Amino acid sequence: MRNYTTMQLQQFDYHLPEELIAQQPPEHRGESKMLVMDRRTGVCEIRSFTDISGYLEKGDCVVINNTRVLNARIYGRKNGDGAKVEILFLKEIDGRKWIAFLRPGKRMHAGTRIKVSVPDGSELWVSIAARNPDGTFTVESEGVSIMEIQGMAGHVPLPPYIRRDDVSADRNRYQTVYAKKEGAVAAPTAGLHFSEGVFAEFAEKGIAVAELTLHVGPGTFLPVSCENIEEHKMHSEYFLLPEPAKENINKAKREGRKILAVGTTVVRVLETCANDDGTVRAGQGETSIFLYPPYRPKVADMLLTNFHLPKSTLLMLVSTFSSREDVMKAYEMAKANGFKFFSYGDCMLLK
């Protein structure tokens, strides 16, 4: 029997042809293929996301992440030499001061001023207040708030594997239809498939919907670099599981109904707030929970998720719902059938 406590990074690697990385969303939400996998047997079938409500019954509970993606990517020019600078705002300290990534960052230092590229030609400046030990920077606005700068000059922070500039359509399509609470720098991508029509189907069938929040941070794209995955230090992200969500989830649990987690971000919050009996407690704070085999989720019975990067913590989390071997076989089936991968790609339902 495999000793899962020493699982190695290479066990979560796979080859993905470039042409299977989705560069655009489907024309309409929900027009995606869905690979449905039986968690216990590993048996898979190819369906459409439009079939999702058929896997749920009255009293089941669908849990969604209502975070909203910021227009967090800003371009500008360095004062003096005019070098182009890209800023990715990560976390607010106060209205005019945020933690950010800068690219290129090697020659940036405290006191450096950057003129923001604003479409209407407005004169907006930010400056570097500090270079932080973790490789981030503290960036301060010299005038209006940084949220206002994002509104005037911000770009959708598409992930690096989408090899194009953002366009106006991304402001809608890189958000879920239920996005409410601003704070993410990446979308909870499993939720991108949902339309208002799907929620109408849930209501008609008596399927409950519970909303929680996890502000997805840039760490979601960071590769695992240590060969023994247990040594990986997980990034932390803000979460909120409010009382109404707790009541809906625990009611379904008491009645023996199924909990469908929409995305890995939802699973991380549920497991952060889980009791031993699979119920949850309300709460908020920062979570750095890292889920990988042989861990088994206590709360969610089903997971809807997109296809994730090789060697990623997200792929490791998905494997906790079944086995690493069966998940990797499912990925090979998805590749063989032309599924699109990553943020704008197709989805997978583990039931």
VOMAR-179851 format. One line per field, with one value per residue (C-alpha): residue in three letters; x, y, z. Coordinates in steps of 0.05 Angstrom, whole numbers, plus 5000, padded with zeros to 4 digits. Example, Ala and Ser with C-alpha at 12.3 -4.5 7.8 and 13.67 -1.06 7.14 Angstrom:
2
residu	[ALA / SER] $
X	[5246 / 5273] $
Y	[4910 / 4979] $
Z	[5156 / 5143] $
//
This chain:
351
residu	[MET / ARG / ASN / TYR / THR / THR / MET / GLN / LEU / GLN / GLN / PHE / ASP / TYR / HIS / LEU / PRO / GLU / GLU / LEU / ILE / ALA / GLN / GLN / PRO / PRO / GLU / HIS / ARG / GLY / GLU / SER / LYS / MET / LEU / VAL / MET / ASP / ARG / ARG / THR / GLY / VAL / CYS / GLU / ILE / ARG / SER / PHE / THR / ASP / ILE / SER / GLY / TYR / LEU / GLU / LYS / GLY / ASP / CYS / VAL / VAL / ILE / ASN / ASN / THR / ARG / VAL / LEU / ASN / ALA / ARG / ILE / TYR / GLY / ARG / LYS / ASN / GLY / ASP / GLY / ALA / LYS / VAL / GLU / ILE / LEU / PHE / LEU / LYS / GLU / ILE / ASP / GLY / ARG / LYS / TRP / ILE / ALA / PHE / LEU / ARG / PRO / GLY / LYS / ARG / MET / HIS / ALA / GLY / THR / ARG / ILE / LYS / VAL / SER / VAL / PRO / ASP / GLY / SER / GLU / LEU / TRP / VAL / SER / ILE / ALA / ALA / ARG / ASN / PRO / ASP / GLY / THR / PHE / THR / VAL / GLU / SER / GLU / GLY / VAL / SER / ILE / MET / GLU / ILE / GLN / GLY / MET / ALA / GLY / HIS / VAL / PRO / LEU / PRO / PRO / TYR / ILE / ARG / ARG / ASP / ASP / VAL / SER / ALA / ASP / ARG / ASN / ARG / TYR / GLN / THR / VAL / TYR / ALA / LYS / LYS / GLU / GLY / ALA / VAL / ALA / ALA / PRO / THR / ALA / GLY / LEU / HIS / PHE / SER / GLU / GLY / VAL / PHE / ALA / GLU / PHE / ALA / GLU / LYS / GLY / ILE / ALA / VAL / ALA / GLU / LEU / THR / LEU / HIS / VAL / GLY / PRO / GLY / THR / PHE / LEU / PRO / VAL / SER / CYS / GLU / ASN / ILE / GLU / GLU / HIS / LYS / MET / HIS / SER / GLU / TYR / PHE / LEU / LEU / PRO / GLU / PRO / ALA / LYS / GLU / ASN / ILE / ASN / LYS / ALA / LYS / ARG / GLU / GLY / ARG / LYS / ILE / LEU / ALA / VAL / GLY / THR / THR / VAL / VAL / ARG / VAL / LEU / GLU / THR / CYS / ALA / ASN / ASP / ASP / GLY / THR / VAL / ARG / ALA / GLY / GLN / GLY / GLU / THR / SER / ILE / PHE / LEU / TYR / PRO / PRO / TYR / ARG / PRO / LYS / VAL / ALA / ASP / MET / LEU / LEU / THR / ASN / PHE / HIS / LEU / PRO / LYS / SER / THR / LEU / LEU / MET / LEU / VAL / SER / THR / PHE / SER / SER / ARG / GLU / ASP / VAL / MET / LYS / ALA / TYR / GLU / MET / ALA / LYS / ALA / ASN / GLY / PHE / LYS / PHE / PHE / SER / TYR / GLY / ASP / CYS / MET / LEU / LEU / LYS] $
X	[5000 / 5027 / 5053 / 5015 / 5050 / 5110 / 5075 / 5122 / 5110 / 5123 / 5062 / 5019 / 5053 / 5024 / 5037 / 4987 / 4989 / 4987 / 4925 / 4884 / 4894 / 4830 / 4847 / 4775 / 4711 / 4655 / 4608 / 4555 / 4561 / 4549 / 4567 / 4622 / 4636 / 4633 / 4673 / 4632 / 4673 / 4648 / 4692 / 4691 / 4701 / 4738 / 4689 / 4679 / 4628 / 4625 / 4566 / 4549 / 4550 / 4477 / 4463 / 4489 / 4421 / 4407 / 4459 / 4424 / 4359 / 4311 / 4345 / 4416 / 4459 / 4504 / 4559 / 4588 / 4643 / 4616 / 4684 / 4692 / 4755 / 4788 / 4814 / 4880 / 4931 / 4958 / 5010 / 5054 / 5121 / 5178 / 5197 / 5264 / 5280 / 5208 / 5214 / 5148 / 5123 / 5066 / 5033 / 4988 / 4952 / 4941 / 4916 / 4892 / 4928 / 4887 / 4853 / 4918 / 4966 / 4966 / 5012 / 5030 / 5074 / 5116 / 5146 / 5203 / 5218 / 5293 / 5313 / 5253 / 5265 / 5230 / 5219 / 5211 / 5153 / 5110 / 5063 / 5000 / 4976 / 4905 / 4862 / 4837 / 4906 / 4895 / 4958 / 4961 / 5023 / 5040 / 5105 / 5139 / 5136 / 5174 / 5204 / 5180 / 5219 / 5170 / 5183 / 5122 / 5122 / 5081 / 5054 / 5023 / 4979 / 5000 / 4929 / 4864 / 4852 / 4880 / 4810 / 4795 / 4859 / 4835 / 4769 / 4803 / 4862 / 4855 / 4859 / 4828 / 4884 / 4880 / 4926 / 4993 / 4973 / 4921 / 4970 / 4933 / 4916 / 4850 / 4792 / 4727 / 4688 / 4734 / 4706 / 4642 / 4665 / 4722 / 4670 / 4617 / 4544 / 4540 / 4604 / 4592 / 4649 / 4710 / 4778 / 4802 / 4859 / 4837 / 4767 / 4738 / 4735 / 4687 / 4634 / 4644 / 4599 / 4537 / 4482 / 4419 / 4382 / 4419 / 4400 / 4328 / 4331 / 4359 / 4302 / 4250 / 4279 / 4285 / 4361 / 4390 / 4447 / 4496 / 4544 / 4612 / 4673 / 4745 / 4787 / 4830 / 4902 / 4961 / 4987 / 4936 / 4983 / 5048 / 5079 / 5098 / 5174 / 5191 / 5193 / 5161 / 5094 / 5086 / 5142 / 5103 / 5083 / 5013 / 4993 / 4938 / 4873 / 4816 / 4752 / 4682 / 4631 / 4569 / 4511 / 4461 / 4510 / 4524 / 4449 / 4438 / 4498 / 4483 / 4409 / 4428 / 4477 / 4425 / 4377 / 4428 / 4430 / 4489 / 4535 / 4563 / 4624 / 4632 / 4707 / 4769 / 4763 / 4697 / 4728 / 4784 / 4734 / 4689 / 4747 / 4775 / 4707 / 4691 / 4670 / 4687 / 4616 / 4618 / 4578 / 4609 / 4615 / 4609 / 4673 / 4721 / 4796 / 4856 / 4863 / 4926 / 4897 / 4932 / 4893 / 4925 / 4917 / 4904 / 4860 / 4786 / 4740 / 4691 / 4638 / 4630 / 4604 / 4613 / 4660 / 4652 / 4719 / 4758 / 4821 / 4883 / 4956 / 5006 / 5040 / 4990 / 4960 / 4892 / 4904 / 4926 / 4861 / 4819 / 4854 / 4828 / 4758 / 4780 / 4850 / 4908 / 4911 / 4838 / 4841 / 4903 / 4868 / 4808 / 4855 / 4883 / 4812 / 4796 / 4858 / 4841 / 4771 / 4794 / 4771 / 4796 / 4837 / 4845 / 4806 / 4764 / 4761 / 4714 / 4696 / 4696 / 4644 / 4667 / 4604] $
Y	[5000 / 5069 / 5113 / 5176 / 5217 / 5222 / 5238 / 5270 / 5330 / 5291 / 5248 / 5309 / 5326 / 5316 / 5342 / 5391 / 5412 / 5488 / 5485 / 5457 / 5519 / 5560 / 5631 / 5654 / 5639 / 5601 / 5647 / 5638 / 5619 / 5545 / 5523 / 5479 / 5405 / 5371 / 5308 / 5272 / 5225 / 5175 / 5189 / 5117 / 5079 / 5130 / 5117 / 5179 / 5202 / 5264 / 5309 / 5383 / 5433 / 5446 / 5377 / 5400 / 5404 / 5332 / 5309 / 5344 / 5332 / 5372 / 5391 / 5388 / 5450 / 5484 / 5526 / 5584 / 5636 / 5707 / 5741 / 5794 / 5803 / 5872 / 5907 / 5900 / 5903 / 5973 / 5995 / 6056 / 6088 / 6096 / 6167 / 6185 / 6132 / 6120 / 6044 / 6006 / 5979 / 5930 / 5933 / 5879 / 5905 / 5849 / 5873 / 5939 / 5968 / 6032 / 6073 / 6099 / 6044 / 5972 / 5911 / 5896 / 5857 / 5898 / 5874 / 5883 / 5889 / 5879 / 5952 / 5980 / 6012 / 6056 / 6126 / 6104 / 6142 / 6112 / 6150 / 6110 / 6100 / 6127 / 6123 / 6194 / 6222 / 6241 / 6254 / 6198 / 6178 / 6124 / 6113 / 6055 / 6063 / 5999 / 5936 / 5877 / 5814 / 5768 / 5800 / 5845 / 5921 / 5972 / 6021 / 6087 / 6133 / 6206 / 6229 / 6191 / 6124 / 6062 / 6034 / 6097 / 6085 / 6015 / 6042 / 6092 / 6052 / 5981 / 5919 / 5850 / 5808 / 5750 / 5693 / 5686 / 5625 / 5667 / 5696 / 5759 / 5827 / 5835 / 5864 / 5897 / 5831 / 5802 / 5851 / 5811 / 5742 / 5737 / 5749 / 5700 / 5724 / 5723 / 5763 / 5813 / 5824 / 5857 / 5831 / 5776 / 5780 / 5715 / 5688 / 5627 / 5595 / 5537 / 5590 / 5622 / 5568 / 5589 / 5632 / 5659 / 5604 / 5550 / 5583 / 5585 / 5510 / 5500 / 5541 / 5502 / 5436 / 5460 / 5460 / 5508 / 5556 / 5580 / 5638 / 5646 / 5689 / 5673 / 5727 / 5689 / 5713 / 5707 / 5647 / 5605 / 5608 / 5596 / 5529 / 5480 / 5478 / 5426 / 5352 / 5328 / 5364 / 5365 / 5417 / 5467 / 5531 / 5550 / 5622 / 5652 / 5684 / 5721 / 5681 / 5692 / 5638 / 5676 / 5651 / 5641 / 5596 / 5557 / 5545 / 5522 / 5475 / 5445 / 5436 / 5395 / 5355 / 5340 / 5316 / 5271 / 5313 / 5326 / 5387 / 5409 / 5454 / 5500 / 5504 / 5490 / 5558 / 5536 / 5470 / 5508 / 5551 / 5492 / 5451 / 5511 / 5517 / 5443 / 5406 / 5332 / 5312 / 5348 / 5408 / 5478 / 5537 / 5610 / 5651 / 5695 / 5707 / 5682 / 5610 / 5576 / 5506 / 5458 / 5396 / 5336 / 5260 / 5220 / 5275 / 5267 / 5329 / 5328 / 5374 / 5371 / 5307 / 5333 / 5381 / 5421 / 5447 / 5467 / 5431 / 5455 / 5467 / 5409 / 5404 / 5454 / 5454 / 5457 / 5390 / 5361 / 5386 / 5355 / 5289 / 5288 / 5275 / 5209 / 5182 / 5214 / 5157 / 5163 / 5239 / 5235 / 5183 / 5230 / 5286 / 5241 / 5226 / 5300 / 5314 / 5257 / 5286 / 5357 / 5389 / 5459 / 5471 / 5525 / 5588 / 5596 / 5521 / 5463 / 5433 / 5368 / 5342 / 5293 / 5260] $
Z	[5000 / 4981 / 5037 / 5020 / 5073 / 5027 / 4962 / 4912 / 4867 / 4803 / 4818 / 4802 / 4736 / 4667 / 4597 / 4567 / 4494 / 4487 / 4443 / 4500 / 4544 / 4536 / 4513 / 4508 / 4546 / 4509 / 4471 / 4525 / 4598 / 4610 / 4539 / 4568 / 4568 / 4636 / 4653 / 4706 / 4749 / 4801 / 4862 / 4885 / 4820 / 4777 / 4720 / 4677 / 4626 / 4582 / 4592 / 4585 / 4643 / 4627 / 4659 / 4727 / 4761 / 4742 / 4792 / 4850 / 4886 / 4930 / 4996 / 4969 / 4979 / 4928 / 4959 / 4918 / 4928 / 4917 / 4914 / 4860 / 4819 / 4822 / 4760 / 4797 / 4740 / 4726 / 4675 / 4682 / 4668 / 4717 / 4731 / 4702 / 4650 / 4628 / 4634 / 4630 / 4696 / 4711 / 4780 / 4807 / 4869 / 4919 / 4985 / 5015 / 5075 / 5073 / 5019 / 4988 / 5006 / 4980 / 4978 / 4905 / 4857 / 4809 / 4744 / 4732 / 4806 / 4812 / 4807 / 4843 / 4911 / 4962 / 4934 / 4861 / 4828 / 4773 / 4727 / 4715 / 4644 / 4644 / 4581 / 4589 / 4600 / 4673 / 4715 / 4766 / 4805 / 4854 / 4892 / 4925 / 5000 / 5017 / 4988 / 5030 / 5049 / 5013 / 4946 / 4946 / 4950 / 4989 / 4937 / 4956 / 4915 / 4912 / 4901 / 4895 / 4927 / 4894 / 4885 / 4844 / 4804 / 4790 / 4766 / 4719 / 4694 / 4719 / 4674 / 4687 / 4718 / 4670 / 4690 / 4655 / 4614 / 4577 / 4527 / 4506 / 4533 / 4569 / 4529 / 4552 / 4549 / 4603 / 4654 / 4651 / 4632 / 4684 / 4739 / 4763 / 4755 / 4831 / 4845 / 4901 / 4950 / 4918 / 4937 / 4890 / 4839 / 4805 / 4791 / 4826 / 4758 / 4770 / 4781 / 4712 / 4681 / 4720 / 4690 / 4722 / 4687 / 4725 / 4791 / 4768 / 4757 / 4827 / 4857 / 4818 / 4844 / 4917 / 4916 / 4967 / 4951 / 5004 / 4993 / 5025 / 5008 / 4994 / 4962 / 4913 / 4917 / 4869 / 4907 / 4870 / 4810 / 4848 / 4830 / 4884 / 4884 / 4937 / 4916 / 4981 / 4977 / 5053 / 5056 / 5013 / 5049 / 5029 / 5017 / 5060 / 5036 / 5070 / 5080 / 5108 / 5122 / 5146 / 5189 / 5132 / 5095 / 5159 / 5169 / 5097 / 5098 / 5166 / 5149 / 5088 / 5130 / 5184 / 5130 / 5097 / 5033 / 4988 / 4991 / 4923 / 4929 / 4869 / 4863 / 4904 / 4939 / 4969 / 4993 / 5028 / 5067 / 5084 / 5111 / 5149 / 5184 / 5189 / 5252 / 5260 / 5241 / 5174 / 5196 / 5194 / 5240 / 5217 / 5218 / 5182 / 5179 / 5140 / 5118 / 5093 / 5094 / 5046 / 5025 / 4992 / 4994 / 5036 / 5067 / 5055 / 5057 / 5115 / 5087 / 5012 / 4979 / 4908 / 4874 / 4810 / 4787 / 4725 / 4702 / 4738 / 4725 / 4732 / 4800 / 4830 / 4899 / 4865 / 4830 / 4896 / 4929 / 4874 / 4887 / 4959 / 4931 / 4898 / 4887 / 4853 / 4803 / 4782 / 4777 / 4733 / 4689 / 4683 / 4661 / 4606 / 4583 / 4582 / 4540 / 4492 / 4482 / 4468 / 4534 / 4545 / 4609 / 4662 / 4676 / 4613 / 4600 / 4611 / 4678 / 4718 / 4767 / 4820 / 4848] $
//
